[in-house]
Amino acid sequence: MPLSKAEQKSRQILAKSVAVELRSRAKAAGWKVSQGCLFREDGGWFVDAQPKVWVMEQKSTLQLSAKPMSIDPVFWEIVATKDNNKRPLSFRLFGAWNVRTPPISQVEVADNSLDAASLSDTIVQVAQREFDRSKLSRGLEGFLSKLQKHDPDNPYLAAVVCTLALLDRREEARKVCITARERNKTGGFLVGARTFVDLALDWFDKTEPTRH
């Protein structure tokens, strides 16, 4: 049954209050908080948990994502924005120039009859649970495999190419870029008139290891 206007208004107030409560409660559990989202660096991985208190429905959800800390610097080198290495950790989540990856998990958070403080505690508990689970499947090969499930028109093309570069599978990365260019795919980024795909192919040429 759709929520009434009054119920929707209460949900709006709850959502704002939860965002405030999370600042202290999430930090106490080892998370950093910005714009209502939780994030942290752990064991060479960047992890973010994005909670959402729905206004039009009586539910709350949480989405958890993770990517290698080393992936964004490769991307920044390709698109010639290496100064982004100096940006705060939150830039890897909110910045326009970073590698997007699919969520690892998306779960519903029970919020019936909970006030903002209790719901915030529950969100932190769920985030911690999903974070702990995510540690069990970390690794570049597994990360790449999950990205490649979105082929052929992969919305995470930049992540695929940068991960292949990290694995030193350069020829495979080149082929991915060439195929993308043939399909008129940009990789999601433009620098002037040049696409991420163009820049990546140039970068592989310029950084080709010298063979003796």
C-alpha positions in Angstrom: 0.0 0.0 0.0 1.4 3.5 -0.9 2.4 5.7 1.9 0.4 8.7 2.8 1.8 12.2 2.4 2.2 12.4 6.2 4.0 9.1 6.2 6.3 10.2 3.4 7.0 13.4 5.3 8.0 11.3 8.4 10.3 9.2 6.2 12.0 12.4 4.9 12.6 13.5 8.4 13.9 10.1 9.4 16.3 10.0 6.4 17.8 13.3 7.4 18.1 12.3 11.0 19.8 9.0 10.1 22.4 10.9 8.0 23.2 13.0 11.1 23.3 10.0 13.5 25.6 8.0 11.2 28.4 10.5 11.4 29.3 9.5 15.0 28.0 5.9 15.0 29.8 4.8 11.9 33.0 6.5 12.8 33.0 4.7 16.1 33.0 1.4 14.1 36.0 2.5 12.0 34.2 4.0 9.0 34.6 7.5 7.6 31.4 9.3 6.7 30.5 11.9 4.1 27.2 12.8 2.4 25.5 10.0 4.3 27.8 7.3 2.9 30.3 5.2 4.8 33.7 4.4 3.4 37.1 3.1 4.5 40.5 1.8 3.3 41.2 -1.8 4.4 44.0 -4.1 3.3 44.6 -2.3 0.0 41.0 -2.0 -0.9 38.6 0.9 -0.9 35.2 -0.1 0.5 32.0 2.0 0.5 28.6 1.3 2.0 25.7 3.5 0.8 22.6 3.3 2.9 19.2 4.7 1.7 16.1 5.4 3.7 13.3 5.2 1.2 10.7 7.9 1.3 8.0 6.5 -0.9 8.2 3.0 0.7 8.6 1.6 4.2 12.1 0.2 3.8 15.7 1.0 4.0 18.6 -0.6 1.9 22.3 -0.7 1.9 24.7 -1.2 -1.1 28.3 -2.2 -0.5 31.1 -1.8 -3.1 34.8 -2.5 -3.1 37.7 -1.9 -5.4 41.5 -2.1 -5.2 43.2 1.1 -4.0 45.6 0.7 -6.9 43.0 0.9 -9.6 42.2 4.6 -9.5 45.9 5.7 -9.8 46.2 3.6 -13.0 43.1 5.4 -14.3 44.4 8.8 -13.3 47.7 8.1 -15.1 45.9 7.1 -18.3 43.7 10.2 -18.3 46.6 12.5 -17.2 45.1 13.5 -13.9 47.7 12.2 -11.5 47.2 15.1 -9.2 44.1 13.2 -8.0 46.4 11.0 -6.0 46.6 13.9 -3.6 42.9 14.1 -3.1 41.2 12.8 0.1 40.0 9.3 0.3 36.4 10.3 -0.3 37.3 11.4 -3.8 37.4 7.7 -4.8 33.7 7.7 -4.1 32.4 11.1 -5.0 34.9 12.4 -7.5 33.9 12.7 -11.2 37.2 11.2 -12.2 37.4 7.7 -10.7 36.8 4.1 -11.5 33.2 3.0 -11.1 32.5 -0.6 -10.1 29.4 -2.7 -9.6 28.1 -3.3 -6.0 29.2 -6.5 -4.2 26.0 -6.7 -2.3 22.6 -5.0 -2.0 20.5 -5.8 1.1 17.4 -4.6 2.8 17.7 -3.2 6.3 14.7 -3.8 8.6 13.5 -0.4 9.8 10.0 -1.0 11.1 9.2 1.2 14.1 12.9 2.2 14.5 13.9 5.7 15.5 16.9 7.5 13.8 19.4 6.3 16.4 18.3 2.7 16.3 18.1 2.6 12.5 21.6 4.1 12.3 22.9 1.4 14.6 21.3 -1.2 12.5 22.7 0.3 9.3 26.2 0.2 10.8 25.8 -3.4 11.9 24.6 -4.4 8.4 27.5 -2.5 6.8 30.0 -4.2 9.0 28.5 -7.6 8.3 28.7 -7.1 4.5 32.2 -5.6 4.9 33.4 -8.7 6.7 31.8 -10.9 4.1 33.5 -9.0 1.3 36.9 -9.8 2.7 36.4 -13.5 1.9 36.4 -12.9 -1.8 39.0 -10.2 -2.4 41.6 -10.6 -5.2 42.2 -9.0 -8.5 41.3 -12.1 -10.6 38.0 -12.5 -8.8 37.3 -8.7 -9.1 38.0 -8.9 -12.8 35.7 -11.9 -13.3 32.8 -10.0 -11.7 33.5 -7.0 -13.9 33.5 -9.1 -17.1 30.1 -10.5 -16.3 28.7 -7.2 -17.7 30.2 -7.8 -21.2 29.7 -7.2 -24.1 28.5 -3.6 -23.6 30.3 -3.3 -20.2 29.4 -0.1 -18.3 32.6 -0.8 -16.2 35.0 -0.8 -19.2 37.5 1.6 -17.5 37.6 -0.8 -14.5 38.2 -3.8 -16.7 41.1 -2.1 -18.6 42.7 -0.8 -15.4 42.4 -4.2 -13.7 44.0 -5.9 -16.7 46.8 -3.4 -16.5 47.3 -4.2 -12.8 47.5 -7.9 -13.7 50.0 -7.1 -16.4 47.7 -8.5 -19.1 48.4 -5.6 -21.4 47.6 -7.3 -24.7 44.3 -8.4 -23.4 43.6 -4.9 -22.3 44.5 -3.5 -25.7 42.1 -6.0 -27.4 39.3 -4.8 -25.0 40.0 -1.2 -26.0 40.2 -1.9 -29.7 36.9 -3.9 -29.6 35.3 -1.0 -27.6 36.4 1.5 -30.2 35.1 -0.6 -33.0 31.7 -0.6 -31.2 31.9 3.2 -30.7 32.2 2.8 -26.9 34.1 5.6 -25.1 34.7 3.9 -21.7 32.5 6.6 -20.0 35.1 9.4 -20.1 36.1 12.2 -22.5 39.2 14.4 -22.4 38.5 17.0 -25.0 37.7 15.1 -28.1 39.5 11.9 -26.9 37.8 9.0 -25.2 39.1 6.9 -22.4 39.6 4.1 -24.9 41.9 6.3 -27.1 43.9 7.5 -24.1 44.3 3.9 -22.8 45.6 2.7 -26.1 48.1 5.6 -26.2 49.1 4.9 -22.6 49.8 1.2 -23.3 52.0 2.3 -26.3 53.9 4.8 -24.2 54.5 2.5 -21.2 55.3 -0.6 -23.2 58.1 -2.5 -21.4 61.4 -2.5 -23.2 62.3 -6.0 -24.4 65.9 -7.1 -24.6 
